[in-house]
Amino acid sequence: MIGALLRQVASREPRISSEIKSAFNDSKEEGGESLRLPDMVKLLVKVIGLIELVYLCIDAVDEVLRQHRPEFLRSLQQIIDDTPNVRLFLTGRSYILGELDNHLTKGANVIQIVADLGDITRYLNRRMEDDRCQDPDLMTEELKNDIMGTMLERASEM
């Protein structure tokens, strides 16, 4: 994930691309396939420092593998600490808040977004109707009700 952020931000700053290539080549010469995380973070901090203001938007932080999440969040904290011109926007399910509090600066703004069950119902009805138009035998009324019930139940758990 940090490597992907580095690639995206560095593509905006061609001045640093030779340094990044050099770091990757050095890593390969030392027997690695890619840069180590601390090296990627250092390069990302350097690139961000060349840009007036950077917004890092990371969706679904809860989907980062649990065993990798602490190191990933510590890396984000280091980036925040070392680059005052960066703004971080994260999304994730509510159960991740405790981990974010443990690894990121206190005082973050948290905005809870709740799914509107009416919107979900309309969306599901439209999608299932589209499927039924393609193949009328594809879905029974019982299957449609099971899908709708399960999806609405799951959405209300979030």
C-alpha positions as CSV (number, residue, x, y, z in Angstrom):
1,M,0.0,0.0,0.0
2,I,2.8,2.4,0.9
3,G,4.5,1.5,-2.4
4,A,1.4,2.3,-4.3
5,L,1.1,5.7,-2.6
6,L,4.8,6.3,-3.4
7,R,4.2,5.5,-7.1
8,Q,1.2,7.7,-7.3
9,V,2.7,10.7,-5.5
10,A,6.1,10.3,-7.3
11,S,4.4,10.3,-10.7
12,R,3.6,14.0,-10.0
13,E,7.3,14.8,-9.2
14,P,9.6,13.7,-12.0
15,R,12.6,15.2,-10.1
16,I,12.6,12.3,-7.7
17,S,12.1,9.5,-10.1
18,S,15.8,8.9,-10.6
19,E,16.3,8.6,-6.8
20,I,13.5,6.1,-6.6
21,K,14.9,4.1,-9.4
22,S,18.3,4.1,-7.8
23,A,16.8,3.0,-4.5
24,F,15.0,0.1,-6.2
25,N,18.2,-0.9,-8.0
26,D,20.2,-0.8,-4.8
27,S,17.6,-3.0,-3.1
28,K,17.9,-5.5,-6.0
29,E,21.6,-5.6,-5.8
30,E,21.3,-6.4,-2.1
31,G,19.1,-9.4,-3.0
32,G,15.7,-7.9,-2.4
33,E,12.8,-7.9,-4.9
34,S,11.6,-4.5,-3.8
35,L,12.2,-1.7,-1.4
36,R,11.7,-2.4,2.3
37,L,8.9,-0.5,4.0
38,P,11.2,2.0,5.9
39,D,12.9,2.9,2.6
40,M,9.5,3.4,0.9
41,V,8.3,5.6,3.7
42,K,11.5,7.8,3.6
43,L,11.1,8.2,-0.2
44,L,7.4,9.0,0.2
45,V,8.2,11.6,2.9
46,K,10.8,13.2,0.6
47,V,8.4,13.3,-2.4
48,I,5.6,14.8,-0.3
49,G,8.0,17.4,1.0
50,L,8.4,18.7,-2.6
51,I,4.7,19.3,-3.1
52,E,2.7,22.2,-1.5
53,L,-0.2,20.1,-0.2
54,V,-0.9,16.4,-0.5
55,Y,-4.1,14.5,0.3
56,L,-3.6,10.8,0.9
57,C,-7.0,9.0,0.6
58,I,-7.0,5.4,1.7
59,D,-10.2,3.4,1.4
60,A,-11.1,0.3,3.4
61,V,-8.3,0.4,5.9
62,D,-10.1,-2.4,7.7
63,E,-9.3,-4.7,4.7
64,V,-5.5,-4.4,5.3
65,L,-4.5,-7.8,6.7
66,R,-4.7,-7.7,10.5
67,Q,-1.1,-8.8,10.9
68,H,0.1,-5.9,8.7
69,R,-2.2,-3.2,10.0
70,P,-0.1,-2.0,12.9
71,E,3.0,-1.5,10.8
72,F,1.0,0.1,8.0
73,L,-0.6,2.5,10.5
74,R,2.7,3.3,12.2
75,S,4.1,4.1,8.7
76,L,1.2,6.5,8.1
77,Q,1.9,8.2,11.5
78,Q,5.5,8.6,10.5
79,I,4.4,10.3,7.2
80,I,2.1,12.6,9.1
81,D,4.9,13.4,11.7
82,D,7.5,14.1,9.0
83,T,5.4,16.0,6.5
84,P,3.2,18.8,7.8
85,N,1.8,19.4,4.3
86,V,0.0,16.0,4.2
87,R,-3.7,15.5,5.0
88,L,-4.8,11.9,5.6
89,F,-8.3,10.6,4.8
90,L,-9.1,7.1,5.8
91,T,-12.3,5.0,5.4
92,G,-13.1,1.8,7.1
93,R,-15.6,-0.1,9.2
94,S,-16.3,1.2,12.7
95,Y,-14.5,-1.7,14.4
96,I,-11.2,-0.3,13.2
97,L,-11.5,2.9,15.3
98,G,-9.6,1.3,18.2
99,E,-6.6,0.4,16.1
100,L,-6.6,3.9,14.5
101,D,-6.6,5.4,18.0
102,N,-3.7,3.2,19.1
103,H,-1.5,3.9,16.1
104,L,-2.4,7.4,14.8
105,T,-2.3,10.8,16.3
106,K,-5.1,11.5,18.8
107,G,-7.6,14.2,18.0
108,A,-8.6,13.0,14.5
109,N,-12.0,13.9,13.2
110,V,-14.2,10.8,12.9
111,I,-17.3,11.0,10.7
112,Q,-19.6,8.0,10.9
113,I,-21.4,7.3,7.7
114,V,-24.5,5.0,8.0
115,A,-26.0,3.2,5.0
116,D,-29.5,4.3,4.1
117,L,-31.6,1.1,4.0
118,G,-34.0,2.7,1.5
119,D,-31.2,3.4,-0.9
120,I,-29.9,-0.1,-0.5
121,T,-33.4,-1.6,-1.1
122,R,-33.9,0.5,-4.3
123,Y,-30.4,-0.4,-5.6
124,L,-30.9,-4.2,-4.9
125,N,-34.3,-4.1,-6.5
126,R,-32.9,-2.5,-9.6
127,R,-30.0,-4.9,-9.9
128,M,-32.1,-8.0,-9.4
129,E,-34.7,-6.7,-11.9
130,D,-31.9,-6.2,-14.5
131,D,-30.7,-9.8,-13.9
132,R,-34.3,-11.0,-14.2
133,C,-34.7,-9.2,-17.6
134,Q,-31.6,-11.0,-18.9
135,D,-32.9,-14.4,-17.8
136,P,-36.4,-14.5,-16.4
137,D,-35.8,-18.0,-14.9
138,L,-32.7,-16.8,-13.1
139,M,-34.3,-15.7,-9.8
140,T,-37.3,-16.9,-7.9
141,E,-39.3,-14.5,-5.6
142,E,-38.0,-16.6,-2.7
143,L,-34.4,-16.1,-3.7
144,K,-35.0,-12.4,-4.2
145,N,-36.5,-12.1,-0.7
146,D,-33.5,-14.1,0.8
147,I,-31.0,-11.8,-0.9
148,M,-32.8,-8.6,0.1
149,G,-33.2,-9.8,3.7
150,T,-29.6,-10.8,4.0
151,M,-28.2,-7.7,2.5
152,L,-30.4,-5.4,4.6
153,E,-29.5,-7.3,7.7
154,R,-25.7,-7.0,7.0
155,A,-26.0,-3.3,6.1
156,S,-27.8,-2.6,9.4
157,E,-24.9,-4.3,11.3
158,M,-22.3,-1.9,10.1
